[in-house]
Amino acid sequence: MDEQGQRRGRLSARELLRAAFVNDDDPRFPLWLPLPGLVAVVGWAAYQQLTGAGAFLPTALWPGAAIFVLASLATWLGWQLEID
């Protein structure tokens, strides 16, 4: 056993996730991270406006908020876990 009281060669789920995240002194939430979500929201709201299916502002608010959150989460996880 090592000094933390765990068997060598065996990782817990928490240690595995911690090791998978980027850890080279970079910011955890960079300024560019919300951009893909914002582009998706503006694109979706503009598409809805142009096709006559809905107005820009209400569409940007909902489902735009959900689109923004999901796109930002996917971007952050992809960046942190270095998914290619």
C-alpha positions as YAML, in Angstrom:
chain: A
units: angstrom
residues:
- id: 1
  name: MET
  ca: [0.00, 0.00, 0.00]
- id: 2
  name: ASP
  ca: [1.15, 3.55, -0.66]
- id: 3
  name: GLU
  ca: [1.04, 6.50, 1.73]
- id: 4
  name: GLN
  ca: [-2.63, 7.21, 0.95]
- id: 5
  name: GLY
  ca: [-3.67, 3.75, 2.05]
- id: 6
  name: GLN
  ca: [-4.63, 2.49, -1.40]
- id: 7
  name: ARG
  ca: [-3.33, -0.44, -3.35]
- id: 8
  name: ARG
  ca: [-0.82, 0.34, -6.03]
- id: 9
  name: GLY
  ca: [-1.93, -0.06, -9.63]
- id: 10
  name: ARG
  ca: [-5.61, 0.36, -8.82]
- id: 11
  name: LEU
  ca: [-7.37, 3.67, -9.43]
- id: 12
  name: SER
  ca: [-10.68, 4.74, -8.03]
- id: 13
  name: ALA
  ca: [-13.25, 6.37, -10.30]
- id: 14
  name: ARG
  ca: [-12.51, 9.75, -8.74]
- id: 15
  name: GLU
  ca: [-8.75, 9.43, -9.37]
- id: 16
  name: LEU
  ca: [-9.39, 8.30, -12.94]
- id: 17
  name: LEU
  ca: [-11.56, 11.35, -13.67]
- id: 18
  name: ARG
  ca: [-9.10, 13.67, -11.95]
- id: 19
  name: ALA
  ca: [-6.24, 12.26, -14.05]
- id: 20
  name: ALA
  ca: [-8.31, 12.60, -17.27]
- id: 21
  name: PHE
  ca: [-8.82, 16.35, -16.90]
- id: 22
  name: VAL
  ca: [-6.30, 18.76, -18.36]
- id: 23
  name: ASN
  ca: [-3.88, 19.73, -15.63]
- id: 24
  name: ASP
  ca: [-1.16, 21.94, -17.05]
- id: 25
  name: ASP
  ca: [-1.80, 25.26, -15.30]
- id: 26
  name: ASP
  ca: [-4.48, 26.36, -17.74]
- id: 27
  name: PRO
  ca: [-7.64, 28.15, -16.68]
- id: 28
  name: ARG
  ca: [-10.58, 25.89, -15.90]
- id: 29
  name: PHE
  ca: [-13.05, 28.16, -17.71]
- id: 30
  name: PRO
  ca: [-11.40, 30.20, -20.47]
- id: 31
  name: LEU
  ca: [-13.07, 33.23, -22.05]
- id: 32
  name: TRP
  ca: [-13.62, 31.52, -25.43]
- id: 33
  name: LEU
  ca: [-15.62, 28.64, -23.95]
- id: 34
  name: PRO
  ca: [-19.13, 30.18, -24.27]
- id: 35
  name: LEU
  ca: [-18.60, 31.12, -27.94]
- id: 36
  name: PRO
  ca: [-19.77, 27.82, -29.51]
- id: 37
  name: GLY
  ca: [-22.95, 27.99, -27.42]
- id: 38
  name: LEU
  ca: [-23.59, 31.62, -28.37]
- id: 39
  name: VAL
  ca: [-23.04, 30.85, -32.06]
- id: 40
  name: ALA
  ca: [-25.47, 27.92, -31.86]
- id: 41
  name: VAL
  ca: [-28.13, 30.05, -30.12]
- id: 42
  name: VAL
  ca: [-27.83, 32.95, -32.56]
- id: 43
  name: GLY
  ca: [-27.81, 30.55, -35.51]
- id: 44
  name: TRP
  ca: [-30.90, 28.69, -34.30]
- id: 45
  name: ALA
  ca: [-32.82, 31.88, -33.49]
- id: 46
  name: ALA
  ca: [-31.89, 33.41, -36.86]
- id: 47
  name: TYR
  ca: [-32.99, 30.24, -38.66]
- id: 48
  name: GLN
  ca: [-36.33, 30.25, -36.83]
- id: 49
  name: GLN
  ca: [-36.81, 33.96, -37.64]
- id: 50
  name: LEU
  ca: [-35.99, 33.52, -41.33]
- id: 51
  name: THR
  ca: [-38.29, 30.51, -41.79]
- id: 52
  name: GLY
  ca: [-41.17, 32.21, -39.99]
- id: 53
  name: ALA
  ca: [-41.35, 29.55, -37.30]
- id: 54
  name: GLY
  ca: [-40.72, 31.98, -34.46]
- id: 55
  name: ALA
  ca: [-39.45, 35.40, -33.45]
- id: 56
  name: PHE
  ca: [-35.74, 35.93, -32.78]
- id: 57
  name: LEU
  ca: [-35.78, 37.07, -29.14]
- id: 58
  name: PRO
  ca: [-38.25, 34.51, -27.70]
- id: 59
  name: THR
  ca: [-36.45, 31.72, -29.57]
- id: 60
  name: ALA
  ca: [-33.10, 32.98, -28.30]
- id: 61
  name: LEU
  ca: [-34.41, 32.93, -24.73]
- id: 62
  name: TRP
  ca: [-36.05, 29.50, -24.96]
- id: 63
  name: PRO
  ca: [-34.88, 26.98, -26.21]
- id: 64
  name: GLY
  ca: [-31.79, 29.19, -26.63]
- id: 65
  name: ALA
  ca: [-30.90, 28.93, -22.94]
- id: 66
  name: ALA
  ca: [-30.94, 25.13, -23.09]
- id: 67
  name: ILE
  ca: [-28.93, 25.11, -26.33]
- id: 68
  name: PHE
  ca: [-26.36, 27.43, -24.76]
- id: 69
  name: VAL
  ca: [-25.98, 25.32, -21.60]
- id: 70
  name: LEU
  ca: [-25.71, 22.02, -23.47]
- id: 71
  name: ALA
  ca: [-23.28, 23.37, -26.09]
- id: 72
  name: SER
  ca: [-21.12, 24.99, -23.41]
- id: 73
  name: LEU
  ca: [-21.10, 21.78, -21.34]
- id: 74
  name: ALA
  ca: [-20.15, 19.68, -24.38]
- id: 75
  name: THR
  ca: [-17.41, 22.18, -25.30]
- id: 76
  name: TRP
  ca: [-16.01, 22.25, -21.77]
- id: 77
  name: LEU
  ca: [-16.02, 18.47, -21.39]
- id: 78
  name: GLY
  ca: [-14.49, 18.00, -24.83]
- id: 79
  name: TRP
  ca: [-11.77, 20.51, -24.02]
- id: 80
  name: GLN
  ca: [-11.06, 19.18, -20.54]
- id: 81
  name: LEU
  ca: [-11.06, 15.53, -21.52]
- id: 82
  name: GLU
  ca: [-9.29, 16.26, -24.83]
- id: 83
  name: ILE
  ca: [-11.87, 14.36, -26.85]
- id: 84
  name: ASP
  ca: [-10.83, 14.24, -30.49]
...
